[in-house]
């Protein structure tokens, strides 16, 4: 399961990385900050100017350089002055205007002007690069913002451009009109948000908005009697009422259509997301319980102080316990088992290793195919028909680069024989159908993820594609044990637990020579070091010199460990043995009578 999670995580990270690259490709000039919320309090003055106080919440990305740009559209006004900038140091959640603020000094910001018209178009503020978020307050006055037409006065104020408005979640705007004006005679519209609520109270018109129609500027259009602006200086010799009301009506139709599209799109996204995730989860759960979960056993032994099964070889046990995988050290385990069963003789050599020889009295007809092949490989091939082969010779032949292709082929053939023999025990059920279903359904459920990604619901799309990948990978790793396999696995786990706690567990201890039988089977279940440690704790030094011992004899333990590790380390030998899985140019050799 750990391998499944690691592979799935790698794939999901790759998809997310692709998503990030796509976003960068679409907009390499994206700001290293976003505006999360906007609040403004404005007062329209009788002379047509407007005093503005803005509270803007910024969130900065990791690559924020320390300088923020507040873009401003002042083209409807004659000038901007009375500018002050503050940073909110302590936020008042009930009334943001009561928050504690700290002034940003003039040397820490720079006002930018449009080259052609000389009007303010932005402010650059120097902040700390370590900032993660900040609420800034902008106070300023826009002069001659309200235009005086023949029939009505018009306020047209763009407070956020299409770049900064992309990710705004909350908007609140409150505009006070001069005293003496009646709100009933005022027509106003907040342009940009999909959903907004207008509130009128005394001389104040307020707007609350949440969801945004991305990619457009945000503005307020307000049509009011000219009497409200008696001192207005920006006069236009034209009538404006019909045009503005028609525009407001058209906008309402447009925004209503946009709301329906927005709701339909998000309903589609939500349904597609939840249904697809539900299908993936249901399929995953079904595959687990139907094709992956082992049969439930009535009893599970805690400790077993004998081999649960010696009618299959250590190599077959390795295939079973490691879910179909064959490791090079199974070769040593097989040879040790053949020594214990009397097919091979073993003697210490002068170079602190072993010499193996065939037992001429043993009946080779009872050997299994992979055992026969291994003996032919070792003695007829390596040993060139010799009756003796040393561990040193085996290492030398394995490490000789001139024989790499031949011995890669030999190892591959031997591995196939081991897997074929192990499959006869029916440790696992045939779950080919589950693998096929999981793969196909994983591919099918990835399609909605791609659709969601194209609908710009990128997080939803990436999550679904990632879950589809997990389903596909998981389905290919499914292996359900039969009842026979489940029983054997439980028994071998109990045996491993006994070996791990043999010096303290209150069970009869096996005969001394039985530990050497244990050793061959300890290799595929990765318990060699633990077993030898427990063995040495149980018996004293004199007992370890007992003549019944060979591989575990006190004088031979170092030789035995070296022999086992010679085929279980990540050195050149292991690389050569695993060569068939790495070299696509593998060429089969013609078999001889030597195997």
C-alpha positions in Angstrom: 0.0 0.0 0.0 2.9 2.4 0.7 4.1 1.9 -2.9 0.6 2.7 -4.1 0.5 5.9 -2.2 4.0 7.0 -3.3 3.3 6.4 -6.9 -0.1 8.1 -6.7 1.5 11.1 -4.9 4.2 11.4 -7.6 1.5 11.4 -10.3 -0.6 13.9 -8.5 2.4 16.2 -8.0 3.2 15.9 -11.7 -0.3 16.9 -12.6 -0.3 19.8 -10.2 3.1 20.9 -11.6 1.6 20.7 -15.1 -1.3 22.8 -13.9 1.1 25.4 -12.5 3.0 25.5 -15.7 -0.2 26.0 -17.7 -1.2 28.8 -15.5 2.2 30.5 -16.0 2.0 29.9 -19.7 -1.4 31.6 -19.8 -0.3 34.6 -17.7 3.4 35.0 -17.1 2.8 38.6 -15.9 0.4 37.6 -13.1 0.8 39.7 -9.9 2.4 38.1 -6.9 -0.6 39.1 -4.9 -4.4 38.9 -5.0 -7.1 41.2 -3.5 -9.3 39.1 -1.2 -11.7 41.8 0.0 -12.6 45.4 -0.6 -14.5 47.9 1.5 -15.0 51.6 0.7 -16.6 54.5 2.4 -17.3 57.6 0.2 -18.8 61.0 0.6 -20.1 62.9 -2.4 -19.6 66.7 -1.9 -21.7 69.5 -3.3 -18.9 70.5 -5.6 -18.9 67.1 -7.4 -15.8 65.8 -5.7 -15.8 62.6 -3.6 -13.8 61.8 -0.5 -12.9 58.1 -0.5 -11.6 55.7 2.3 -10.7 52.2 1.0 -9.8 49.1 3.0 -8.2 46.5 0.7 -7.1 43.1 2.0 -4.1 41.7 0.1 -2.7 38.2 0.1 0.9 37.8 -1.1 2.5 34.8 -2.9 5.9 33.4 -2.0 7.6 35.3 -4.8 6.3 38.7 -3.6 9.2 41.2 -4.2 8.1 43.6 -1.4 6.5 46.2 -3.7 2.8 46.3 -4.2 1.0 48.3 -6.9 -2.4 49.8 -6.3 -3.9 50.4 -9.8 -6.3 53.4 -10.0 -8.6 54.7 -12.6 -8.9 58.5 -12.1 -9.8 59.5 -15.7 -13.3 60.5 -14.8 -11.9 63.1 -12.3 -9.9 66.2 -12.8 -7.3 65.3 -10.2 -6.5 63.2 -7.1 -5.2 64.8 -3.9 -5.3 64.5 -0.1 -3.7 61.1 -0.4 -2.8 59.2 2.8 -1.9 55.5 3.1 -2.2 53.3 6.2 -1.6 49.7 7.3 -4.1 48.1 9.6 -2.2 46.8 12.6 -5.1 45.6 14.7 -8.4 44.8 12.9 -11.8 45.6 14.5 -14.1 42.8 13.2 -17.3 44.7 14.1 -16.4 48.0 12.5 -13.4 48.0 10.3 -13.2 51.8 10.5 -12.3 51.5 14.2 -9.3 49.4 13.4 -5.9 50.5 14.7 -3.9 51.9 11.7 -0.3 53.0 11.2 0.6 55.6 8.6 2.9 54.6 5.7 5.4 57.4 5.2 5.6 59.2 1.9 9.1 57.9 1.3 7.7 54.4 1.3 5.4 54.8 -1.6 5.5 56.4 -5.1 2.6 57.9 -7.0 2.6 57.1 -10.8 1.1 59.3 -13.5 -0.3 58.6 -16.9 2.2 59.9 -19.5 -0.4 61.3 -21.9 -2.9 62.9 -19.5 -0.9 63.4 -16.3 -3.5 61.7 -14.1 -2.7 59.3 -11.3 -2.9 55.7 -12.5 -1.3 53.9 -9.7 0.7 53.9 -6.4 3.7 51.7 -5.7 4.0 50.8 -2.0 7.1 49.3 -0.4 6.4 46.5 2.0 8.3 43.7 3.5 9.1 40.7 1.3 8.2 38.4 4.3 4.6 39.7 4.4 2.0 37.0 3.8 -1.0 39.3 3.9 -1.8 43.0 4.7 -4.8 45.3 4.9 -4.0 48.7 3.5 -6.1 51.8 3.8 -6.2 54.4 1.0 -7.7 57.9 1.8 -7.9 60.4 -1.1 -10.2 62.8 -2.9 -11.2 62.7 -6.5 -12.2 66.2 -7.7 -14.9 66.8 -10.3 -15.9 63.2 -10.4 -19.6 64.0 -10.8 -20.6 65.3 -14.2 -23.4 67.8 -14.4 -25.6 67.3 -17.4 -28.7 69.2 -18.5 -31.1 66.8 -16.9 -29.2 64.8 -14.2 -25.8 64.5 -12.5 -23.8 61.4 -13.2 -21.3 59.6 -10.9 -19.2 57.1 -12.8 -16.5 55.6 -10.5 -14.3 52.7 -11.3 -12.8 51.5 -8.1 -11.2 48.2 -9.2 -9.7 47.2 -12.5 -10.1 43.8 -14.2 -6.7 42.5 -13.0 -7.1 43.2 -9.3 -10.7 42.0 -9.2 -10.0 38.4 -10.2 -10.2 36.8 -6.7 -12.2 39.3 -4.6 -14.5 37.4 -2.3 -16.2 40.3 -0.4 -17.2 43.8 -1.4 -18.8 46.5 0.7 -19.3 50.0 -0.5 -21.1 52.9 1.3 -21.7 56.2 -0.4 -23.1 59.3 1.3 -24.9 61.9 -0.8 -25.1 65.5 0.2 -27.8 66.5 2.7 -31.1 67.5 1.1 -31.0 64.8 -1.5 -33.7 62.2 -1.7 -32.6 58.6 -2.3 -35.9 57.9 -4.1 -34.7 60.2 -6.9 -31.3 58.4 -7.3 -30.7 55.5 -9.7 -27.5 53.5 -9.1 -26.0 50.2 -10.2 -22.9 48.3 -9.0 -21.3 47.0 -12.2 -19.3 43.8 -12.2 -20.5 41.5 -9.4 -22.8 38.7 -10.3 -24.7 39.0 -7.0 -25.1 42.2 -5.1 -27.5 43.8 -2.6 -28.4 47.5 -2.5 -29.3 49.1 0.8 -30.6 52.6 1.3 -30.6 54.3 4.7 -31.1 58.1 5.2 -28.5 59.7 2.9 -26.4 56.5 2.4 -26.5 54.0 -0.4 -24.6 50.8 0.4 -23.7 47.7 -1.6 -22.7 44.2 -0.5 -21.4 41.8 -3.1 -19.6 38.4 -3.0 -19.3 36.5 -6.2 -17.4 38.1 -9.1 -17.7 37.9 -12.8 -14.0 37.6 -13.4 -12.2 39.6 -16.1 -14.0 42.9 -15.8 -13.6 46.2 -14.0 -15.8 47.0 -11.0 -17.6 50.4 -11.0 -20.6 52.3 -9.7 -22.9 54.3 -11.9 -25.1 56.7 -10.0 -27.7 59.0 -11.6 -28.9 61.8 -9.3 -30.7 65.2 -9.5 -28.4 68.1 -10.4 -29.8 69.9 -7.3 -27.7 67.6 -5.1 -24.5 69.0 -6.7 -25.2 72.7 -6.7 -21.5 73.6 -6.9 -20.5 71.1 -9.5 -17.9 72.4 -12.0 -17.8 69.6 -14.6 -20.8 70.6 -16.7 -21.7 68.8 -20.0 -24.2 70.4 -22.4 -26.1 67.2 -23.0 -28.8 65.0 -21.6 -27.8 61.7 -20.0 -30.8 60.2 -18.3 -32.2 58.0 -21.0 -28.8 56.7 -22.1 -27.8 55.8 -18.5 -31.1 54.1 -17.7 -31.0 52.2 -20.9 -27.5 51.1 -20.1 -28.6 50.0 -16.6 -31.4 48.0 -18.1 -29.1 46.3 -20.6 -26.7 45.6 -17.8 -29.4 44.0 -15.7 -30.3 41.7 -18.6 -26.7 40.9 -19.2 -25.9 40.2 -15.5 -29.0 38.1 -15.2 -27.9 36.0 -18.1 -24.4 35.8 -16.6 -25.9 34.7 -13.2 -27.8 31.9 -15.0 -24.6 30.8 -16.9 -22.6 31.0 -13.6 -25.1 28.9 -11.7 -25.4 26.4 -14.5 -21.7 26.2 -14.8 -21.1 25.7 -11.1 -24.0 23.3 -10.8 -22.4 21.3 -13.6 -19.0 21.5 -11.9 -20.4 20.4 -8.6 -22.4 17.5 -10.0 -19.5 16.4 -12.2 -17.1 16.6 -9.2 -19.3 14.9 -6.6 -20.6 12.2 -8.9 -17.2 11.3 -10.3 -15.6 11.3 -6.9 -18.5 9.1 -5.6 -18.0 6.7 -8.5 -14.2 6.5 -7.8 -14.8 5.9 -4.1 -17.5 3.3 -4.6 -15.4 1.5 -7.3 -12.4 1.5 -5.0 -14.4 0.2 -2.0 -15.9 -2.5 -4.2 -12.6 -3.6 -5.6 -11.1 -3.8 -2.1 -13.9 -5.9 -0.5 -14.5 -8.0 -3.6 -11.0 -8.5 -5.0 -8.4 -7.4 -2.5 -9.5 -8.1 1.1 -8.3 -11.4 2.3 -10.8 -14.0 3.6 -11.7 -13.6 7.3 -10.2 -16.3 9.4 -11.8 -17.8 12.6 -8.5 -17.9 14.5 -5.1 -16.2 14.3 -2.3 -17.8 16.2 0.0 -15.4 18.2 3.2 -17.4 18.0 4.3 -20.5 16.1 7.6 -22.1 17.0 7.9 -24.3 14.0 7.9 -24.0 10.3 4.3 -23.5 9.3 4.9 -25.3 6.0 8.0 -27.0 4.7 6.3 -28.6 1.7 7.1 -25.6 -0.4 10.5 -24.1 -0.7 11.9 -20.9 0.7 11.8 -19.4 -2.8 8.2 -20.2 -3.1 7.5 -18.7 0.3 9.3 -15.5 -0.9 7.0 -15.3 -3.9 4.0 -15.7 -1.7 5.0 -13.3 1.1 6.3 -10.7 -1.3 3.3 -10.8 -3.6 4.9 -12.4 -6.7 8.4 -10.9 -6.4 11.6 -12.9 -6.6 14.8 -11.6 -5.0 18.4 -12.7 -5.7 18.9 -13.9 -2.1 16.3 -16.6 -2.7 19.1 -18.4 -4.5 21.1 -18.6 -1.2 17.9 -19.6 0.6 17.3 -22.4 -1.9 20.9 -23.7 -1.6 20.7 -23.6 2.2 17.4 -25.6 2.1 19.0 -28.1 -0.2 21.9 -28.5 2.3 19.4 -29.0 5.2 17.5 -31.6 3.1 20.7 -33.5 2.3 21.0 -32.8 -1.4 24.2 -30.7 -0.9 27.1 -30.9 1.4 28.9 -27.8 2.8 32.3 -27.3 4.2 34.2 -24.1 5.3 36.9 -23.0 2.9 40.3 -21.5 3.7 39.1 -18.0 2.6 36.5 -17.9 5.4 33.7 -18.9 3.0 32.0 -22.1 2.0 32.5 -24.9 -0.5 29.4 -26.6 -1.8 29.3 -30.2 -3.2 26.6 -32.5 -4.4 25.6 -35.4 -2.2 26.0 -38.5 -4.4 23.6 -40.5 -2.2 20.7 -38.0 -2.6 17.7 -38.9 -4.8 17.5 -35.9 -7.2 14.2 -37.1 -8.7 12.3 -35.4 -5.8 13.6 -32.0 -6.6 11.4 -29.3 -8.1 12.1 -27.7 -11.4 13.6 -24.5 -10.0 15.8 -26.6 -7.7 17.0 -28.8 -10.5 17.7 -25.8 -12.7 19.7 -24.0 -9.9 21.9 -27.1 -9.3 22.6 -27.3 -13.0 23.3 -23.6 -13.1 25.7 -23.7 -10.2 27.6 -27.0 -10.8 27.3 -27.6 -14.6 27.5 -24.0 -15.7 29.5 -22.2 -13.1 31.5 -25.2 -12.1 31.9 -26.5 -15.6 30.7 -30.0 -14.6 32.6 -29.9 -11.3 31.3 -31.7 -8.2 32.4 -28.7 -6.0 31.8 -25.0 -6.2 32.9 -22.4 -3.7 31.0 -19.3 -2.7 34.1 -17.3 -3.9 33.8 -18.8 -7.4 30.1 -18.0 -7.5 30.7 -14.4 -6.6 33.5 -14.1 -9.2 31.4 -15.5 -12.0 28.4 -13.4 -11.1 30.6 -10.2 -11.1 32.4 -11.0 -14.3 31.0 -8.4 -16.9 31.8 -10.8 -19.8 29.0 -13.1 -18.5 26.5 -10.4 -17.7 24.0 -11.2 -20.5 24.2 -15.0 -20.0 23.7 -14.8 -16.2 20.9 -12.2 -16.5 19.1 -14.7 -18.7 19.8 -17.6 -16.3 18.4 -15.6 -13.4 15.3 -14.6 -15.4 14.7 -18.3 -16.3 15.2 -19.4 -12.7 12.8 -16.7 -11.4 10.1 -17.7 -13.9 10.4 -21.3 -12.7 10.1 -20.2 -9.1 7.0 -18.1 -9.8 5.5 -21.0 -11.9 6.0 -23.4 -9.1 4.6 -21.1 -6.4 1.5 -20.4 -8.5 0.6 -24.1 -8.2 -0.2 -23.6 -4.6 -3.0 -21.2 -5.4 -1.9 -18.7 -2.8 -3.8 -15.9 -4.7 -7.0 -15.7 -6.5 -7.2 -14.7 -10.2 -8.1 -11.0 -10.1 -7.4 -10.1 -13.8 -11.0 -8.9 -14.2 -10.6 -6.5 -11.3 -7.4 -5.1 -12.8 -9.1 -4.6 -16.1 -12.1 -3.0 -14.6 -10.0 -0.7 -12.4 -7.9 0.4 -15.4 -10.9 1.1 -17.6 -12.9 2.9 -14.9 -9.8 4.9 -13.9 -9.5 6.1 -17.5 -13.2 6.9 -17.8 -13.3 8.9 -14.5 -10.3 10.9 -15.6 -12.3 12.3 -18.5 -14.6 14.4 -16.2 -11.4 15.6 -14.5 -10.1 16.9 -17.9 -13.4 18.5 -18.6 -13.4 20.3 -15.3 -9.9 21.5 -15.9 -11.0 23.0 -19.2 -13.9 24.6 -17.4 -11.3 26.4 -15.3 -12.3 24.4 -12.2 -8.6 23.4 -12.0 -8.5 22.2 -8.4 -11.5 19.9 -9.0 -10.0 18.6 -12.2 -6.6 17.9 -10.7 -8.1 16.2 -7.7 -10.3 13.9 -9.9 -7.5 13.1 -12.3 -5.3 12.3 -9.3 -8.0 10.0 -7.8 -8.4 8.3 -11.1 -4.7 7.7 -11.3 -4.8 6.2 -7.7 -7.7 4.0 -8.8 -5.8 2.8 -11.9 -2.6 2.1 -9.9 -4.4 0.5 -7.0 -6.3 -1.8 -9.3 -3.0 -3.1 -10.9 -1.6 -3.9 -7.5 -4.6 -5.9 -6.3 -3.8 -9.4 -5.1 -6.3 -11.3 -3.0 -5.2 -14.3 -1.1 -7.2 -17.5 -1.2 -8.3 -19.0 2.1 -5.3 -21.3 1.8 -3.1 -18.3 1.2 -4.6 -16.3 4.1 -4.1 -19.2 6.5 -0.5 -19.6 5.4 0.2 -15.9 5.7 -1.3 -15.7 9.2 0.9 -18.7 10.2 4.1 -17.2 8.8 3.4 -13.9 10.5 3.0 -15.8 13.8 6.3 -17.6 13.0 8.0 -14.2 12.4 6.7 -13.0 15.7 8.1 -16.1 17.5 11.5 -15.7 15.8 11.5 -12.0 16.9 10.7 -12.8 20.5 12.1 -16.3 20.8 14.3 -15.5 23.8 11.4 -14.3 25.9 8.3 -16.1 24.7 7.1 -18.9 26.9 6.9 -21.7 24.3 8.9 -24.9 24.0 12.1 -24.3 22.1 12.7 -26.2 18.8 15.5 -28.8 18.6 18.9 -27.2 17.9 19.2 -28.4 14.3 15.7 -27.1 13.5 17.1 -23.6 13.6 19.1 -24.2 10.5 15.8 -25.2 8.8 14.5 -21.9 10.1 17.4 -20.0 8.6 16.6 -20.8 5.0 13.0 -19.7 5.4 14.1 -16.6 7.4 15.8 -15.2 4.2 12.6 -14.5 2.1 10.8 -13.1 5.1 13.7 -10.8 6.0 14.3 -12.2 9.5 17.9 -13.5 9.3 19.6 -10.9 11.5 16.8 -11.0 14.1 16.8 -14.8 14.1 20.6 -15.1 14.6 20.4 -12.5 17.4 17.7 -14.4 19.2 19.5 -17.7 18.6 22.6 -16.4 20.2 20.6 -15.0 23.2 19.0 -18.4 23.8 22.1 -20.6 23.6 25.5 -20.2 25.3 28.8 -20.2 23.5 29.4 -23.9 24.1 26.0 -24.9 22.7 26.7 -22.9 19.6 29.7 -25.2 19.0 27.4 -28.3 18.9 28.3 -30.7 16.1 24.7 -30.8 14.9 25.1 -27.2 13.7 26.6 -26.2 10.4 25.4 -22.9 9.1 24.7 -21.6 12.6 27.8 -23.1 14.2 29.6 -20.5 16.3 32.6 -20.6 14.0 30.5 -20.3 10.8 28.0 -17.6 11.6 30.1 -14.9 10.0 30.5 -17.0 6.9 26.8 -17.6 6.7 25.9 -14.0 7.1 28.4 -13.0 4.4 27.0 -15.6 2.0 23.4 -14.4 2.5 24.4 -10.7 2.2 26.4 -11.4 -1.0 23.2 -11.7 -2.9 21.0 -9.3 -1.0 23.0 -6.1 -1.2 22.8 -3.4 -3.8 26.3 -4.0 -5.2 27.2 -4.8 -8.8 26.1 -8.4 -8.4 22.5 -7.4 -7.6 22.5 -5.0 -10.6 23.6 -7.8 -12.9 21.0 -10.2 -11.6 18.3 -7.6 -12.1 19.6 -6.7 -15.5 16.7 -8.3 -17.5 14.4 -5.7 -16.1 16.7 -2.8 -17.2 18.1 -3.7 -20.6 15.6 -3.7 -23.4 18.1 -5.3 -25.7 18.0 -8.7 -23.8 18.9 -11.6 -26.0 17.9 -15.1 -25.1 20.6 -17.7 -25.2 20.3 -21.2 -26.5 19.8 -23.7 -23.8 22.3 -26.6 -23.4 22.1 -29.8 -21.5 23.8 -27.9 -18.7 20.7 -25.7 -18.3 
